[in-house]
Amino acid sequence: MKSGLLLIAVILIAIGVVSLAYQGITYTTREKVLEVGPIKATAEKKKTLPLPPILGGLSLAGGVVLLVAATRR
């Protein structure tokens, strides 16, 4: 049980640090712009899914709390 809590704590801390560092996930989509007969034109658009800093902070704090709780047992 102790090793399971340690693993979850480390994962939460890593997610928190990454989320605070990048502050969002960027991805690219292709959209059809024009289609006239055999001619097709597409455009790549970059979209960003923002991650609020509070999410990273809560994940980091939760990981630290779990880490302290696991080491005290």
N, C-alpha and C positions, 0 to 999 in steps of 0.2 A: 504494500500500500504506500509505503514511504517513497519508493522509487517512482511510482505512478504520479504522485503529487509533485515530485521534483521535475519529472518530465513535462508535465502540464505547466508548471511554473516557468521553466526555461522557454517553452514554446510561446507562452503569453508575453514574456519579456522580449523575445525576439520579434514578435509581431508588433509590439508597442514601439520598439526602436525603429523598425522599418517603416511603420506608419507615420511616425513623427519625422523621419528623414525625407520620405518621398511626398507626403501630403496629398497623394492622389494616384490613381491608376489611369494611364493613358493607353488608348487603343485606337486602331485605325479601321475604318469601315470603307467599303467601296459602294458608291451610289451611282445608279444609272442617271446620266444627265441628258443624253440625247440618243434617240434611236430612230433613224430614218432608213428604212429598207435594210440593206446589209451593213450599213454603217452604224456603229455603236460607239458611244463615248461614255466613259465612266470617270468619276473623280474620287480620289481618296481624301477622306476627311478624318482628321484626328479629333477624337473626343476624349474628355477627361472626366473620370468619376472621382469627385473630390472626397477625401477622407478627412473628417473633422479632427483637429488636434486633440479634442477631448476624448475621442475614441482611442487614440494612441496612448494618451496619458492614463486612461482607465485600464487599458490592457497592461501597461507597464506596472502600474500600482497593484493591480490584481496579481500579477506574476510575482512581484516582490513579497506581497502578503502571503501567498501560497508557499513561496520559498522559505520564508521565516517560519511559517507554521510547520512545514515538513521537517525542517532541521531541529525544531524543538521537541518533536516526538521521540 
